[in-house]
């Protein structure tokens, strides 16, 4: 028998076995490869086939993922229009968030209801930012659609796909509840700014998960229509245009710390997801001299992130953006992991710089208000997958994040000790 017939027989056996092992899985079709922007679609397909075979090594991770997805089924959907007061300008469809590290300095009075002026306290989160704006709701939109779409892909359970579709339609597409595709009022500061360019990071740190969730749903998810697919494409094109052409986008793109890295990552992902692969490739290529050279030192440290009061968090945070950008680069023929700057700067060195603290071999010697060793787990996984020998040895020593290590099912770095800003 030739190789091609043998492959057909194997796929037929796999999908038949899936009907028994995976509730809701089709016995007639092999899992499709999603055209994901950050995740590797072919790797997702291979993982799904392993699950269909009953691979015991994936059982615990699948249990953790479906537990997260199950928890979302009774929550939401969320909408940008239900905040207590609209963003400056009065349009309830405009996204609004408040700067997390800015605090009132005066008692609130009838004449000064906000307690202005506000002062900055780096790394100290003002709890009022979690009430009265869209920030917490949009994070739930991002997290739920990612978890639900992946859970559907791996199990075939239609309720996961239908819930993800409902969440996306409510936040992005329904005329009565949709969000406008711009971030003019992100991270506003009361009595100071109606919105700031750095508010773009509210989306850039997690929105690529939504892009990948859409790509997964586009493989044939129940409850996800062609109109939904077209509507999200149009929304993403409009958002991408706002990022490239608007003053806030240009300002954020010029940032020289993690904000600039995340901007590039978000833009490259949006470009790839909306069909502009030339822009995606150019953005990844430009990140070599524009980001890696000035932001990563010869020893692998990230000086601008080490200067923060949460230096561990921000060092891992910036590398989430870099490793995701490298993953996007893989889709457009750019190997960002192999790049070496004029002083030897590289992503490999930046991850290796974290390994002593990530593995528990040494204390983190820089300022950190709230150290969580597991914050580095995903970026170490990413480096190990890219061929970093030191990272590969470190993987077995990593601390699992709360909710379990999901790398085997969604091999793209997340900020595991997530804080806003």
Secondary structure, 3 states (H helix, E strand, C coil): CCHHHHHHHHHHHHHHHHHHHCCCCCCCCCCCCCCCCCCCHHHHHHHHHHHHCCCHHHHHHHHHHHHHHHHHCCCCCCCHHHCCCCCCCCCCCCCCCECCCEEECCCCCCCCCCCCCEEECCCCCCHHHHCCCCHHHHHHHHHHHHHHHHHHHHHCCHHHHHHHHHHHHHHHHCCCCCCCCCCCCCCEECCCECCCHHHHHHHHCCHHHHHHHHHHHCCCCCCCCHHHHHHHHHHHHHHHHHHHHCHHHHHHHCCCCHHHHHHHHHHHHHHHHCCCHHHHHHHHHHHHHHHHHHHCCCCCCCHHHHCCCEHHHHHHHHHHHHHHHHHHHHHCCCCHHHCCCCCCCCHHHHHHHHHHHHCCCCCCCCCECCCCHHHHHHHHHHHHHCCCHHHHHHHHHCCCCCCCCCCCCCCCCCCCCCCCC
